[in-house]
Amino acid sequence: MQSDTLLHVANFSTLFICMVLKFPQIFVLMRAKTSSGVSLNSLLLELVGFIVFVTYQMYYDYPPPTYLEYPILIAQDFILLLLIFHYDGHLGQSLIYILLFVGGWRLLTVEKWIIDSAMSLCTFISAASKFAQLQCLWRSKDAGQVSAITWAMASYTCLVRIYTTAVTTGDTQVLVRFFVITLLNLWVLLTVIYYQRRGRKSEKED
């Protein structure tokens, strides 16, 4: 009974946080009117990983509470994608990416082996998205408009999903994915905090 309550709390806390997870990043971009520091490649790879993951979960009829936040995250990522293209002056290109994502999503469920193969690559795709953001930070040596709050919430939700997956489906591929992504999210978070603090210190010295 206690474990069921904990599972429900974990599921609903994750869902609630994911409903607003990208909002801090969206608001930061809208306020600054620039996408500096935010990696477009990271966002595109993250979207691919999200779409593959949620499609896999739905294909195998996993309990909806274990993946319900992903459609919400995908919608928020598309908003971020539009904002990045808008502030970079390439809004027209966003339509091409949206069509590619929709077409790719439809292709995933054509055959069982396609979704299984895609899921086997999902961890690498999601990990690559985090490394793309890290590379962007390392190259610029500036957190720019990257939101530490968004990355902190992402770290929490992935950590919770390790627990919910272990007690519901026990899917090894999914567990490995969440474990790897949790570590990488924390790495990005700490890097963002480091560059933000260094930036504030430089401003004070100036």
BATORKOL-835899 format. One record per residue: z negated, y negated, x of N, C-alpha, C, CB in turn; residue number from 0. Coordinates in nm, 3 decimals, m for minus. Each point is the difference from the previous one (the first is absolute). Glycine has a CB too. Layout:
N
- Z,Y,X,Z,Y,X,Z,Y,X,Z,Y,X,NUM
...
// end
This chain:
206
- 0.000,0.121,0.083,0.000,m0.121,m0.083,0.000,m0.126,0.087,m0.122,0.126,m0.181,0
- 0.037,m0.125,0.284,m0.008,m0.114,0.090,0.129,m0.019,0.077,m0.246,0.036,0.020,1
- 0.308,0.077,0.022,0.125,m0.007,0.075,0.112,m0.054,m0.089,m0.074,0.192,0.144,2
- 0.071,m0.156,m0.275,0.101,m0.052,m0.093,m0.015,m0.151,m0.016,0.002,0.220,m0.121,3
- m0.124,m0.267,0.113,m0.026,m0.144,m0.013,0.048,m0.074,0.123,m0.198,0.048,m0.145,4
- 0.169,0.008,0.262,0.042,m0.062,0.125,0.153,m0.006,0.008,m0.210,0.085,0.112,5
- 0.275,0.023,m0.158,0.146,0.004,0.001,0.058,m0.108,m0.091,m0.008,0.247,0.047,6
- m0.051,m0.262,m0.166,0.048,m0.103,m0.093,m0.020,m0.140,0.058,m0.054,0.151,m0.193,7
- m0.061,m0.174,0.256,m0.027,m0.130,0.062,0.100,m0.027,0.112,m0.244,0.022,m0.058,8
- 0.271,0.081,0.138,0.094,m0.015,0.111,0.140,m0.032,m0.052,m0.136,0.160,0.137,9
- 0.180,m0.087,m0.240,0.133,m0.022,m0.057,0.014,m0.139,m0.059,0.016,0.244,m0.048,10
- m0.114,m0.285,m0.032,0.011,m0.128,m0.068,m0.021,m0.118,0.094,m0.078,0.111,m0.207,11
- m0.007,m0.094,0.309,m0.017,m0.109,0.096,0.129,m0.021,0.079,m0.248,0.050,0.017,12
- 0.314,0.060,0.017,0.128,m0.008,0.072,0.105,m0.067,m0.087,m0.058,0.206,0.130,13
- 0.065,m0.163,m0.256,0.098,m0.058,m0.092,m0.024,m0.149,m0.018,0.019,0.219,m0.117,14
- m0.146,m0.257,0.099,m0.033,m0.141,m0.021,0.038,m0.085,0.122,m0.189,0.069,m0.151,15
- 0.154,m0.021,0.270,0.031,m0.075,0.122,0.151,m0.010,0.020,m0.216,0.076,0.102,16
- 0.288,0.033,m0.130,0.145,m0.001,0.019,0.071,m0.093,m0.097,m0.015,0.233,0.083,17
- m0.049,m0.260,m0.197,0.059,m0.093,m0.096,0.011,m0.141,0.057,m0.092,0.138,m0.185,18
- 0.008,m0.168,0.284,0.000,m0.133,0.061,0.018,0.006,0.152,m0.147,m0.080,m0.186,19
- 0.178,0.197,0.239,m0.001,0.021,0.145,0.092,m0.096,0.075,m0.053,0.238,m0.043,20
- 0.172,m0.260,m0.009,0.097,m0.085,0.068,m0.010,m0.147,m0.038,0.150,0.197,0.010,21
- m0.236,m0.226,m0.107,m0.012,m0.139,m0.046,m0.038,m0.097,0.111,m0.063,0.089,m0.221,22
- m0.038,m0.055,0.306,m0.033,m0.094,0.109,0.120,m0.032,0.089,m0.232,0.089,m0.003,23
- 0.312,0.016,0.035,0.118,m0.022,0.083,0.104,m0.083,m0.072,m0.044,0.216,0.115,24
- 0.063,m0.189,m0.244,0.096,m0.077,m0.080,m0.041,m0.147,m0.006,0.051,0.205,m0.137,25
- m0.179,m0.230,0.113,m0.048,m0.139,m0.011,0.009,m0.073,0.133,m0.154,0.072,m0.183,26
- 0.128,m0.001,0.292,0.011,m0.062,0.133,0.143,m0.044,0.026,m0.190,0.143,0.084,27
- 0.288,m0.058,m0.117,0.140,m0.035,0.021,0.042,m0.117,m0.088,0.048,0.239,0.060,28
- m0.092,m0.237,m0.185,0.038,m0.107,m0.093,m0.060,m0.134,0.042,0.015,0.169,m0.185,29
- m0.136,m0.164,0.240,m0.065,m0.123,0.044,0.065,m0.055,0.127,m0.214,0.079,m0.104,30
- 0.246,0.012,0.197,0.057,m0.043,0.128,0.150,m0.025,m0.008,m0.179,0.128,0.115,31
- 0.246,m0.064,m0.214,0.146,m0.010,m0.016,0.073,0.046,0.126,m0.033,m0.190,m0.162,32
- m0.024,0.287,0.228,0.063,0.063,0.116,m0.052,0.142,0.012,0.024,m0.223,0.119,33
- 0.060,0.311,m0.063,m0.041,0.141,0.013,m0.034,0.036,0.143,0.144,0.055,m0.194,34
- m0.173,m0.155,0.277,m0.029,0.027,0.141,m0.115,0.098,0.017,0.084,m0.229,0.056,35
- m0.064,0.324,0.032,m0.102,0.100,0.028,0.010,0.124,m0.086,m0.144,m0.184,0.069,36
- 0.211,0.173,m0.185,0.014,0.114,m0.090,0.130,0.072,0.034,m0.133,m0.117,m0.185,37
- 0.124,0.245,0.217,0.117,0.076,0.043,0.081,0.051,m0.119,m0.124,0.066,0.206,38
- 0.250,m0.106,m0.213,0.089,0.049,m0.106,0.023,0.149,0.015,0.112,m0.225,m0.012,39
- m0.093,0.273,0.135,0.022,0.143,0.023,m0.120,0.082,m0.046,0.149,m0.056,0.195,40
- m0.268,0.003,m0.171,m0.122,0.069,m0.043,m0.003,0.013,m0.152,m0.121,m0.088,0.201,41
- 0.156,m0.020,m0.270,m0.001,0.001,m0.146,0.103,0.098,m0.055,m0.077,m0.238,0.000,42
- 0.197,0.239,0.057,0.106,0.090,m0.046,m0.039,0.147,0.020,0.170,m0.176,0.054,43
- m0.227,0.206,0.062,m0.044,0.138,0.028,m0.115,0.040,m0.092,0.073,m0.026,0.239,44
- m0.163,m0.068,m0.265,m0.111,0.028,m0.090,0.050,0.032,m0.140,m0.147,m0.151,0.136,45
- 0.246,0.076,m0.182,0.058,0.026,m0.131,0.062,0.139,m0.007,0.043,m0.245,m0.027,46
- 0.029,0.283,0.132,0.059,0.134,0.005,m0.109,0.106,m0.009,0.192,m0.087,0.139,47
- m0.298,0.069,m0.060,m0.112,0.096,m0.001,m0.067,0.008,m0.136,m0.036,m0.047,0.240,48
- 0.014,m0.068,m0.305,m0.062,m0.002,m0.132,0.086,0.073,m0.103,m0.110,m0.218,0.057,49
- 0.241,0.190,m0.055,0.090,0.061,m0.098,0.007,0.151,0.018,0.134,m0.212,m0.006,50
- m0.124,0.257,0.130,0.003,0.145,0.026,m0.130,0.064,m0.045,0.154,m0.036,0.195,51
- m0.266,m0.027,m0.163,m0.131,0.059,m0.029,m0.024,0.013,m0.150,m0.086,m0.098,0.212,52
- 0.111,m0.009,m0.287,m0.026,0.005,m0.143,0.097,0.094,m0.071,m0.088,m0.235,0.010,53
- 0.212,0.242,0.039,0.097,0.092,m0.058,m0.041,0.145,0.023,0.182,m0.170,0.035,54
- m0.233,0.199,0.083,m0.049,0.135,0.033,m0.116,0.038,m0.091,0.072,m0.031,0.239,55
- m0.166,m0.060,m0.258,m0.116,0.027,m0.084,0.042,0.026,m0.145,m0.142,m0.144,0.152,56
- 0.235,0.064,m0.202,0.048,0.017,m0.137,0.083,0.127,m0.016,m0.001,m0.249,m0.027,57
- 0.079,0.282,0.127,0.086,0.119,m0.004,m0.083,0.127,m0.015,0.170,m0.119,0.142,58
- m0.284,0.123,m0.074,m0.085,0.119,m0.004,m0.115,m0.012,m0.102,0.057,0.039,0.239,59
- m0.047,m0.137,m0.328,m0.097,m0.017,m0.109,m0.144,m0.009,0.048,0.157,0.124,m0.146,60
- m0.178,m0.199,0.253,m0.137,m0.023,0.046,m0.071,m0.092,m0.099,0.071,0.032,0.242,61
- m0.205,m0.028,m0.247,m0.074,m0.084,m0.095,0.034,m0.148,0.018,m0.185,0.170,m0.001,62
- 0.228,m0.238,m0.104,0.038,m0.142,0.011,m0.104,m0.090,0.067,0.131,0.036,m0.204,63
- m0.263,m0.014,0.182,m0.096,m0.089,0.067,0.008,0.002,0.153,m0.147,0.036,m0.194,64
- 0.210,0.070,0.252,0.009,0.009,0.146,0.116,m0.082,0.057,m0.101,0.226,m0.015,65
- 0.187,m0.278,m0.070,0.113,m0.078,0.052,0.037,m0.120,m0.087,0.084,0.209,0.103,66
- m0.164,m0.237,m0.206,0.035,m0.103,m0.098,0.016,m0.138,0.062,m0.123,0.132,m0.169,67
- 0.058,m0.155,0.283,0.008,m0.134,0.060,0.134,m0.027,0.068,m0.245,0.010,0.033,68
- 0.321,0.095,m0.003,0.123,m0.019,0.078,0.109,m0.078,m0.072,m0.055,0.210,0.113,69
- 0.080,m0.185,m0.242,0.097,m0.087,m0.069,m0.041,m0.147,0.004,0.056,0.191,m0.149,70
- m0.187,m0.218,0.143,m0.050,m0.138,0.007,0.026,m0.058,0.139,m0.177,0.053,m0.172,71
- 0.150,0.028,0.276,0.023,m0.046,0.137,0.148,m0.025,0.026,m0.203,0.126,0.074,72
- 0.288,m0.039,m0.129,0.145,m0.016,0.018,0.047,m0.131,m0.062,0.030,0.250,m0.001,73
- m0.081,m0.280,m0.119,0.037,m0.126,m0.067,m0.044,m0.120,0.084,m0.018,0.113,m0.224,74
- m0.103,m0.106,0.280,m0.050,m0.111,0.082,0.081,m0.013,0.129,m0.229,0.034,m0.096,75
- 0.269,0.079,0.154,0.081,m0.005,0.121,0.137,m0.062,m0.027,m0.119,0.202,0.085,76
- 0.175,m0.175,m0.201,0.129,m0.061,m0.035,m0.014,m0.152,m0.013,0.068,0.212,m0.119,77
- m0.182,m0.258,0.065,m0.025,m0.144,m0.007,m0.007,m0.060,0.140,m0.125,0.031,m0.218,78
- 0.054,0.039,0.308,m0.009,m0.045,0.139,0.138,m0.003,0.066,m0.232,0.094,0.015,79
- 0.312,0.009,m0.045,0.135,0.007,0.057,0.084,m0.120,m0.044,m0.015,0.251,0.001,80
- 0.006,m0.284,m0.130,0.074,m0.116,m0.051,m0.048,m0.130,0.065,0.032,0.122,m0.218,81
- m0.164,m0.135,0.237,m0.054,m0.120,0.063,0.047,m0.013,0.144,m0.199,0.014,m0.150,82
- 0.198,0.096,0.225,0.043,m0.003,0.140,0.146,m0.041,0.009,m0.167,0.178,0.058,83
- 0.252,m0.116,m0.140,0.142,m0.036,0.002,0.022,m0.145,m0.045,0.059,0.239,m0.045,84
- m0.139,m0.283,m0.052,0.012,m0.137,m0.048,m0.034,m0.101,0.109,m0.056,0.079,m0.231,85
- m0.057,m0.058,0.299,m0.043,m0.096,0.102,0.084,0.011,0.127,m0.231,0.011,m0.093,86
- 0.297,0.105,0.112,0.091,0.015,0.114,0.142,m0.048,m0.032,m0.138,0.193,0.078,87
- 0.159,m0.230,m0.205,0.132,m0.050,m0.041,0.103,0.108,m0.023,m0.052,m0.201,0.126,88
- 0.008,0.323,m0.155,0.093,0.111,m0.023,m0.031,0.073,m0.131,0.027,0.026,0.248,89
- m0.055,m0.100,m0.352,m0.042,0.060,m0.126,0.105,0.095,m0.056,m0.135,m0.203,m0.046,90
- 0.262,0.173,0.067,0.108,0.085,m0.052,m0.005,0.142,0.055,0.139,m0.204,m0.023,91
- m0.188,0.219,0.146,m0.007,0.132,0.062,m0.101,0.092,m0.069,0.065,m0.105,0.215,92
- m0.162,0.046,m0.284,m0.103,0.081,m0.064,0.059,0.092,m0.106,m0.166,m0.181,0.043,93
- 0.273,0.136,m0.110,0.064,0.082,m0.104,0.056,0.129,0.059,0.056,m0.208,m0.128,94
- m0.001,0.200,0.249,0.056,0.118,0.066,m0.110,0.103,0.026,0.179,m0.142,0.108,95
- m0.293,0.094,m0.058,m0.112,0.090,0.029,m0.056,0.061,m0.129,m0.055,m0.136,0.204,96
- 0.046,0.058,m0.310,m0.051,0.051,m0.126,0.090,0.112,m0.053,m0.103,m0.225,m0.050,97
- 0.234,0.204,0.057,0.095,0.103,m0.045,m0.011,0.126,0.085,0.154,m0.180,m0.080,98
- m0.172,0.163,0.211,m0.016,0.115,0.090,m0.127,0.078,m0.032,0.125,m0.124,0.178,99
- m0.234,0.053,m0.206,m0.126,0.067,m0.033,0.011,0.077,m0.131,m0.124,m0.180,0.122,100
- 0.187,0.120,m0.223,0.016,0.067,m0.129,0.088,0.124,0.015,m0.027,m0.220,m0.120,101
- 0.138,0.207,0.195,0.089,0.113,0.022,m0.068,0.111,0.078,0.193,m0.157,m0.005,102
- m0.270,0.119,0.107,m0.072,0.100,0.079,m0.106,0.073,m0.081,0.041,m0.139,0.200,103
- m0.109,0.065,m0.288,m0.101,0.061,m0.086,0.061,0.105,m0.092,m0.133,m0.212,0.008,104
- 0.251,0.181,m0.063,0.069,0.096,m0.087,0.044,0.124,0.078,0.077,m0.190,m0.145,105
- m0.037,0.169,0.268,0.049,0.111,0.083,m0.112,0.098,0.035,0.175,m0.152,0.093,106
- m0.297,0.102,m0.079,m0.112,0.083,0.042,m0.025,0.120,m0.090,m0.100,m0.203,0.097,107
- 0.125,0.189,m0.227,m0.033,0.107,m0.095,0.119,0.085,m0.039,m0.180,m0.145,m0.084,108
- 0.293,0.127,0.151,0.119,0.081,m0.033,m0.025,0.147,0.031,0.148,m0.197,0.048,109
- m0.208,0.225,0.069,m0.031,0.137,0.041,m0.142,0.005,0.056,0.245,0.046,0.049,110
- m0.310,0.070,m0.066,m0.138,0.017,0.048,m0.008,m0.020,0.151,m0.044,0.159,m0.188,111
- 0.142,m0.108,0.262,m0.007,m0.008,0.145,0.009,m0.145,0.049,0.103,0.228,0.013,112
- m0.040,m0.314,m0.093,0.012,m0.140,0.041,m0.136,m0.068,m0.003,0.235,m0.007,m0.089,113
- m0.308,0.024,m0.021,m0.131,m0.065,m0.010,m0.099,0.062,0.098,0.044,m0.052,m0.240,114
- m0.033,0.184,0.264,m0.089,0.065,0.098,0.028,m0.051,0.142,m0.010,0.204,m0.146,115
- 0.138,m0.219,0.178,0.037,m0.050,0.133,m0.043,m0.145,0.018,0.194,0.159,0.004,116
- m0.175,m0.237,m0.110,m0.039,m0.141,0.006,m0.150,m0.014,0.018,0.195,m0.060,m0.145,117
- m0.271,0.145,0.075,m0.146,m0.007,0.012,m0.046,0.040,0.140,m0.021,0.050,m0.246,118
- 0.091,0.044,0.307,m0.037,0.042,0.136,0.020,m0.114,0.100,0.062,0.237,m0.058,119
- 0.027,m0.331,0.023,0.025,m0.116,0.087,m0.082,m0.122,m0.042,0.230,0.087,0.041,120
- m0.297,m0.076,m0.156,m0.068,m0.116,m0.057,m0.107,m0.057,0.092,0.044,0.094,m0.224,121
- m0.120,m0.006,0.289,m0.105,m0.048,0.090,0.059,m0.079,0.116,m0.140,0.197,m0.062,122
- 0.252,m0.148,0.117,0.065,m0.070,0.111,0.056,m0.135,m0.045,0.056,0.223,0.105,123
- 0.000,m0.226,m0.227,0.056,m0.125,m0.053,m0.112,m0.102,m0.020,0.186,0.128,m0.114,124
- m0.295,m0.084,0.050,m0.112,m0.091,m0.025,m0.064,m0.047,0.130,m0.041,0.116,m0.218,125
- 0.029,m0.023,0.316,m0.055,m0.037,0.130,0.090,m0.101,0.070,m0.110,0.225,0.017,126
- 0.241,m0.204,m0.028,0.095,m0.092,0.062,m0.012,m0.140,m0.059,0.155,0.191,0.041,127
- m0.187,m0.199,m0.171,m0.016,m0.132,m0.062,m0.118,m0.076,0.060,0.099,0.090,m0.213,128
- m0.206,m0.017,0.244,m0.117,m0.064,0.060,0.029,m0.043,0.144,m0.151,0.138,m0.147,129
- 0.224,m0.053,0.221,0.034,m0.035,0.137,0.096,m0.119,0.004,m0.034,0.240,0.068,130
- 0.120,m0.251,m0.170,0.091,m0.115,m0.006,m0.080,m0.129,m0.016,0.180,0.144,m0.101,131
- m0.286,m0.141,0.019,m0.085,m0.118,m0.017,m0.079,m0.029,0.128,m0.018,0.049,m0.245,132
- m0.032,0.057,0.309,m0.071,m0.019,0.126,0.091,m0.060,0.106,m0.148,0.194,m0.057,133
- 0.271,m0.144,0.064,0.096,m0.051,0.098,0.028,m0.148,m0.024,0.103,0.228,0.018,134
- m0.093,m0.266,m0.145,0.023,m0.140,m0.035,m0.117,m0.087,0.046,0.137,0.072,m0.198,135
- m0.258,m0.022,0.181,m0.119,m0.073,0.043,m0.009,m0.009,0.151,m0.117,0.074,m0.206,136
- 0.145,0.036,0.273,m0.006,0.002,0.147,0.104,m0.093,0.060,m0.084,0.235,m0.007,137
- 0.202,m0.238,m0.055,0.108,m0.082,0.054,m0.029,m0.150,m0.014,0.160,0.184,m0.057,138
- m0.212,m0.221,m0.061,m0.027,m0.142,m0.025,m0.136,m0.044,0.053,0.144,0.016,m0.201,139
- m0.234,0.083,0.223,m0.139,m0.029,0.041,m0.066,m0.100,m0.096,0.063,0.045,0.241,140
- m0.026,m0.031,m0.369,m0.051,m0.092,m0.102,0.001,0.073,m0.133,0.084,m0.206,0.127,141
- m0.195,0.197,m0.202,m0.007,0.066,m0.130,0.089,m0.067,m0.102,m0.232,0.071,0.052,142
- 0.272,m0.197,m0.025,0.089,m0.070,m0.092,m0.056,m0.002,m0.140,0.193,0.066,0.141,143
- m0.112,m0.019,m0.238,m0.041,m0.002,m0.141,m0.046,0.138,m0.048,0.161,m0.187,m0.040,144
- m0.197,0.275,0.132,m0.045,0.134,m0.037,m0.142,m0.007,m0.058,0.146,0.103,0.180,145
- m0.167,m0.041,m0.295,m0.131,m0.004,m0.067,m0.089,0.115,0.045,0.108,m0.111,m0.198,146
- m0.221,0.077,0.258,m0.097,0.102,0.041,m0.063,0.068,m0.122,m0.047,m0.131,0.211,147
- 0.032,0.056,m0.320,m0.060,0.055,m0.121,0.085,0.114,m0.055,m0.104,m0.223,m0.052,148
- 0.235,0.203,0.048,0.091,0.104,m0.048,m0.011,0.126,0.084,0.156,m0.176,m0.084,149
- m0.161,0.160,0.216,m0.010,0.118,0.087,m0.135,0.067,m0.010,0.162,m0.106,0.155,150
- m0.267,0.030,m0.181,m0.134,0.058,m0.018,m0.004,0.085,m0.128,m0.104,m0.196,0.121,151
- 0.162,0.144,m0.228,0.004,0.074,m0.126,0.087,0.125,0.012,m0.035,m0.214,m0.124,152
- 0.145,0.203,0.199,0.087,0.116,0.020,m0.074,0.110,0.077,0.202,m0.152,m0.001,153
- m0.283,0.112,0.099,m0.078,0.097,0.077,m0.100,0.073,m0.090,0.025,m0.143,0.205,154
- m0.090,0.067,m0.292,m0.098,0.061,m0.092,0.067,0.099,m0.094,m0.138,m0.208,0.013,155
- 0.249,0.169,m0.074,0.064,0.088,m0.098,0.050,0.130,0.063,0.066,m0.202,m0.130,156
- m0.012,0.194,0.251,0.046,0.122,0.068,m0.117,0.090,0.037,0.197,m0.126,0.089,157
- m0.307,0.065,m0.048,m0.119,0.077,0.034,m0.053,0.074,m0.123,m0.057,m0.166,0.180,158
- 0.055,0.098,m0.293,m0.046,0.063,m0.125,0.094,0.112,m0.041,m0.104,m0.217,m0.072,159
- 0.234,0.197,0.093,0.098,0.101,m0.039,m0.013,0.130,0.083,0.154,m0.186,m0.067,160
- m0.211,0.177,0.184,m0.027,0.123,0.077,m0.097,0.086,m0.079,0.039,m0.119,0.220,161
- m0.142,0.055,m0.274,m0.100,0.073,m0.080,0.059,0.053,m0.131,m0.179,m0.145,0.100,162
- 0.249,0.060,m0.175,0.051,0.043,m0.131,0.103,0.112,0.014,m0.041,m0.230,m0.087,163
- 0.121,0.223,0.192,0.100,0.106,0.022,m0.068,0.131,0.038,0.167,m0.173,0.073,164
- m0.270,0.165,0.010,m0.071,0.120,0.044,m0.064,0.075,m0.116,m0.042,m0.111,0.218,165
- m0.009,0.037,m0.318,m0.072,0.066,m0.110,0.089,0.029,m0.121,m0.206,m0.115,0.078,166
- 0.331,0.069,m0.076,0.089,0.028,m0.114,0.112,0.096,0.039,m0.051,m0.226,m0.093,167
- 0.150,0.178,0.165,0.115,0.085,0.033,m0.017,0.076,0.130,0.143,m0.159,m0.123,168
- m0.212,0.100,0.221,m0.016,0.065,0.130,0.130,0.011,0.078,m0.188,0.125,m0.096,169
- 0.288,m0.202,0.060,0.132,0.005,0.064,m0.013,m0.048,0.146,0.117,m0.040,m0.225,170
- m0.085,0.129,0.319,m0.015,m0.030,0.142,0.088,m0.117,0.044,m0.055,0.239,0.039,171
- 0.181,m0.240,m0.085,0.092,m0.108,0.038,m0.054,m0.135,m0.044,0.193,0.159,m0.017,172
- m0.247,m0.163,m0.104,m0.053,m0.125,m0.054,m0.125,m0.043,0.076,0.094,0.058,m0.226,173
- m0.181,0.039,0.258,m0.123,m0.030,0.074,0.031,m0.056,0.139,m0.117,0.181,m0.126,174
- 0.211,m0.118,0.194,0.039,m0.046,0.134,0.056,m0.142,m0.009,0.049,0.237,0.071,175
- 0.034,m0.261,m0.173,0.059,m0.133,m0.017,m0.109,m0.106,m0.017,0.203,0.104,m0.105,176
- m0.300,m0.078,0.016,m0.104,m0.099,m0.024,m0.088,m0.022,0.122,0.002,0.064,m0.240,177
- m0.030,0.043,0.315,m0.083,m0.012,0.120,0.070,m0.088,0.104,m0.101,0.228,m0.046,178
- 0.228,m0.200,0.070,0.076,m0.077,0.099,0.013,m0.146,m0.042,0.127,0.207,0.062,179
- m0.094,m0.229,m0.190,0.020,m0.136,m0.049,m0.130,m0.079,m0.001,0.191,0.082,m0.139,180
- m0.302,m0.016,0.111,m0.130,m0.070,0.005,m0.026,m0.054,0.139,m0.088,0.149,m0.181,181
- 0.108,m0.066,0.282,m0.021,m0.043,0.139,0.092,m0.115,0.038,m0.071,0.232,0.058,182
- 0.198,m0.223,m0.098,0.095,m0.105,0.035,m0.026,m0.130,m0.076,0.168,0.178,0.048,183
- m0.210,m0.166,m0.174,m0.037,m0.120,m0.076,m0.116,m0.074,0.067,0.078,0.111,m0.211,184
- m0.177,m0.033,0.257,m0.114,m0.060,0.070,0.044,m0.066,0.130,m0.151,0.172,m0.102,185
- 0.245,m0.111,0.171,0.053,m0.055,0.124,0.067,m0.135,m0.026,0.033,0.234,0.092,186
- 0.051,m0.238,m0.198,0.065,m0.127,m0.035,m0.104,m0.105,m0.038,0.204,0.126,m0.078,187
- m0.303,m0.085,m0.002,m0.105,m0.093,m0.043,m0.073,m0.061,0.119,m0.028,0.134,m0.210,188
- m0.013,m0.051,0.304,m0.071,m0.049,0.117,0.088,m0.091,0.085,m0.139,0.208,0.000,189
- 0.269,m0.176,0.008,0.092,m0.084,0.077,0.018,m0.136,m0.065,0.118,0.206,0.079,190
- m0.106,m0.207,m0.212,0.013,m0.126,m0.074,m0.125,m0.087,0.021,0.147,0.114,m0.173,191
- m0.265,m0.052,0.159,m0.126,m0.074,0.018,m0.009,m0.057,0.142,m0.112,0.149,m0.170,192
- 0.152,m0.069,0.268,m0.003,m0.044,0.140,0.086,m0.125,0.020,m0.038,0.238,0.073,193
- 0.162,m0.234,m0.122,0.091,m0.114,0.021,m0.041,m0.121,m0.084,0.184,0.161,0.050,194
- m0.244,m0.136,m0.168,m0.049,m0.112,m0.080,m0.114,m0.072,0.071,0.068,0.121,m0.210,195
- m0.160,m0.043,0.264,m0.113,m0.060,0.073,0.047,m0.072,0.125,m0.150,0.179,m0.087,196
- 0.245,m0.120,0.157,0.052,m0.064,0.120,0.072,m0.130,m0.034,0.023,0.225,0.109,197
- 0.048,m0.223,m0.224,0.069,m0.121,m0.045,m0.097,m0.111,m0.034,0.183,0.141,m0.086,198
- m0.292,m0.106,0.016,m0.101,m0.101,m0.035,m0.069,m0.055,0.125,m0.035,0.114,m0.221,199
- 0.012,m0.026,0.318,m0.064,m0.043,0.125,0.090,m0.098,0.075,m0.123,0.220,0.015,200
- 0.253,m0.192,m0.015,0.096,m0.089,0.069,0.005,m0.136,m0.068,0.136,0.200,0.072,201
- m0.142,m0.199,m0.206,0.003,m0.127,m0.075,m0.123,m0.086,0.032,0.129,0.113,m0.183,202
- m0.245,m0.047,0.196,m0.122,m0.074,0.032,0.007,m0.061,0.139,m0.129,0.153,m0.150,203
- 0.187,m0.076,0.244,0.010,m0.049,0.138,0.096,m0.118,0.009,m0.050,0.229,0.084,204
- 0.155,m0.227,m0.170,0.096,m0.109,0.000,m0.059,m0.128,m0.063,0.185,0.170,m0.011,205
// end
